[in-house]
Amino acid sequence: MSERCLHEVFQSQVAARPEALALVCGDRAMTYQQLDQVTNQLARKLRQLGADRGTFVAIFCERSELPVVAVLACHKAGAAYVPVDTDLPEDRVRHVADELDVVVCVTEAAVAGKAERVFPRTAARLALDQEWASVRSLPDSSLRHEESDVDPSDLAYVIYTSGSTGRPKGVLTEHRHVTRFVASFNEVCGTGPDDRVYQGFPLSFDGSVEEIWMAFSNGSALVVPGRGAPRLGGDLARHLAELGITYFSTVPTLLATLVEDVPTLRTLVVSGEPCPPELVNRWARPGRRLLNVYGPTETTVNATASECVPGQPVSIGRPLPGYQVRVVGEDLCPVPPGAAGELLISGDTLARGYVSHPDLTDSRFVVLADEQRKPVRCYRTGDLGRWTESGDLEFLGRIDSQVKIRGYRVELTEIESVLLEHPAVSAACVRLVDHDGLQALAAYVVPARPGRSPNRNEILDLVERKLPAYMVPGYLDVVWELPRTTSGKADRDRLPDPSAPLVRESRTVVPPRTDLERTIAHVWSEVLGIAEVSVEDDFFTVLGGHSLVAARLAGALGHMTQHPVSVRDIYRFPTVRRLAAHLDPAAPPENQA
């Protein structure tokens, strides 16, 4: 299996169980045979548009079954897919499109206008929902190998992660890297044809590769949430149970928002950030396995795994079959067991390297000698860890300025580079802080002109235009100089606690009119750390809220107002006034206008 292409792994399940359910989204469903046929048709359409072996196809769609169909079709056509989130800043998307010379952009009507703007030089744009009839008119038989000529050493996808240069960097991953990972992780997970796997990660997050292929390599059903599906909290827990989900992979911060149990779950995988012991105590139990996994995108999804047991220390476990991990010092030589050092990963799943960055590739992917003095290619993770007495790996944090927030890798230097683009900023430093149990990014800037602070609205416009939402700082404090180490570098550990949330200034603050509005505004102020909240401020676009803060807000509001409040309510009614009107529709209209 390890030397097959990904679509060949899928087709083996088509042959074994053609009538089994393969893909579900809302009331739409396809069997393995139906999915095989439609992806054969789309592969032919892509090839007509110029997507073949060695080319790149952008997938620029909102959440539905269509992106998964596109992924399989790209594999069959021979092209590598490039997942691009539709809410990314346009400048960032253009960088990806230009760097890879994307030949086709697979999109849909709802975002076709933006696709035209951000992929202006892409030869073809295919809006799947509008062109479905033309796709389905093509032959649905499998492409002959001579047609696509795809090889396991060909690229399967390119996923972009945060880069220290101020631009994201693309990781080049081949078919054989993924099939080898799938074979290894299957030895740990044991997913089967009766499983229902939730596809909750965006395609731009390599956790989606785990989800898709834990389903399609085992004849399981892949369940994709629709656009209106709940994202977290009790709503998501109930949704998972209603869908009969048995396999759920997520990040610990999202899992922590699920205050209700999901009785259908048999396998729960957490990754992307440290897993607190209290989550293990809540979720691990007989009949349900909780796996804590670790692995950078450069090593293909997961490299180590640990089965968590309540009451026992939480580690990142041991290397998966076919992976090797060594703990080394600054000289790249192994350190004694128990000593801290950098984690180096080797094995046959390491990515080719980075798009258009040979120097960075050479610095992160190094060749060392193994115990038999044979050359071994290793990836320098930049993560600190140590071997415990039990033979497990303990994760100890980062060596450099990279952090994880809500499961995403973030290079703090990339945010700093963007801040320095503002002419009124002469120096910048960013760090990760904890605000009442939730992580946030805090930025500190030194004004270019003494005594004159930069315009906060301009800085907010700049970072929102250049960076994904999860990289936009929650705080912006002005300091007159940055603390320095003895070597002259900015000392993040000596920066003061942040005090100024980064929200729009000079906005009109509309005061609350009713007791309910006053209560909601007070809770918003407390949770967000903002002194004064207007009842017309949008929780997301004006006040910088995100899904995890929304989950905390929903819990606090339910307690304070005696009204049940869901995360979905906050998304639907994102201002104090609109939420109050929803919670108490019987209130006099003049008080809620």
Secondary structure, DSSP 8 states (H G I E B T S, - for coil): -TTS-HHHHHHHHHHH-TTSEEEEETTEEEEHHHHHHHHHHHHHHHHHTT--TT-EEEE---SSSHHHHHHHHHHHHT-EEEE--TTS-HHHHHHHHHHHT--EEEE-GGGHHHHHHH-TT-SEEEEHHHHHHHHHTS--S---HHHH---TTSEEEEEEE--TTSS-EEEEEEHHHHHHHHHHHHHHH---TT-EEE--S-TTSTHHHHHHHHHHTTT-EEE---TTS--SHHHHHHHHHHHT--EEEE-HHHHTT--S--TT-SEEEE-SS---HHHHHHH-BTTBEEEEEE--GGG-S-SEEEE--TTS----BEE-TTEEEEEE-TTS-B--TT--EEEEEEETT---EETT-HHHHHHHEEEEE-TTS-EEEEEEEEEEEEE-TTS-EEEEEESSSEEEETTEEEEHHHHHHHHTTSTTEEEEEEEEEEETTEEEEEEEEEESSTT----HHHHHHHHHHHS-GGGS-SEEEE-SS--B-TTS-B-GGGS-----B---SS-------SHHHHHHHHHHHHHHT-S---TT--TTTTT---HHHHHHHHHHHHHHHSS---HHHHHHS-SHHHHHHHH-TTS-HHHH-
